């Protein structure tokens, strides 16, 4: 079964600040902020929402297709994807651009400050959802604004269900634009902060937004997640973790779990728990694509975490 993953591809430069941002930012001076954080640890990783989601979905045994625009510096990333069996067929390279670049600084409270250069991502509208490609499911994750809107409309026109995942792209849209995307989508997912912003920007409350989709998912970090579906709210627990190493990419791993559940027609309780476990496995590793497992080991850990199987 095939899912088309629309979103960004990026190189992540990840830095760790061995202190807390709040100790060095004066709230009364944020209008004239001028701070510097010493970051003795730094890594360069493969990232971007589409790349992360596809990598995790491949680990779960599916065959994701990435649709994205990248720059002239993409070759090392292409080789990485090929090594891990992830198709690059629908990735378009633009010679006059860089691939997206994220510069992420994380403190000891797992707060993050990120600067992002979109590069080729801004031209994501040059790609179109392919027709007659036997795509069963899609996701519109953070990407160029025009591309996100176009791809949502194309999924809807072809009758392909998809997840709307605005993520860090939310500031690009006004309330009317967000509601259009919700109306086109079959599912929508946010973290708790993004969902608060969604309600503020659209003027709709949780119940009103949940009625627009078959399922609305809100992640809450260590508190687990909520899935609003069929006029009920399912509380999904977080999975136990052995170490809290790096939160970068946990949301993308969670979304891969949701896609897996939908593709395999699992109920939302199970799908949410698979997604939760994917996030837990990710947070135990530095970077967004450095973890691995077999399905046998995954199912065993699922049983240990939740006391049941799937």
Secondary structure by P-SEA (a helix, b strand, c coil): cbbbbbbbbbbbbccccccccccccccccccbbbbbbbbcbbbbbbbcaaaaaaaaaaaabbbbbbbbcccccaaaaaaaaaaaccccccbbbbcccccbbbbbbbccccbbbbbbbbccccccccccccccccccccccccccaaaaaaaaaaaaaacbbbbbccccccccccaaaaaaaaaaccbbbbcaaaaaaaaaaacccaaaaaaaccbbbbbccccccccccccbbbbbbbccccccccccaaaaaaaaaaaaaaaacccaaaaaaaaaaaaaaaaaccccccccccaaaaaaaaaaaccccc
